[in-house]
């Protein structure tokens, strides 16, 4: 009997575990979404690693209260990743890719903070925090509606009480959980 190498099986098994290992530090594996840039009427793709965040904080004025609050809120942040696409027609984006990101949030380290679902308007907002050793190490916001979706992933030590200071900065949208009247 000939023994077949099991390396391909081990490689595939290792690759399957990559999103799990990566998510444990609060970072999600985001799809490329390159094909959507041409279809979208507007798109935002922000990828800030720790070196770019350090560079960006140099432009914040410590004398301004809002800038000081942002600087304090991102003190332990190692990455900010934002993907936002707006379309002229309903459901022009592959919902499966957004759902693949949502599935990563079912891992044991991710804890749900907010779920908002509107069957009538086809809107969903999910906010999760990644907890490691009793501390927040990541935050994920996934908001989808018929003509737009947004994914925000903040990686690193996060003070949830100061997190609201980041809304409107570094491409992070302001999230309103109240119904628009």
Secondary structure, 3 states (H helix, E strand, C coil): CCCCCCHHHHHHHHHHHHHHHHHCCCCCCCCCCHHHHHHCCEEEEEEEEHHHHHHHHCCCCCCCHHHHHHHHHCCEEEEEEEEEEECCCCCCCCHHHHHHHHHHCCCCCEEEEEEEEECCCCEEEEEEEEEECCEEEEEEEEEEECCEEEEEEEEEECCCCCHHHHCCCCCCCCCCCCCCC
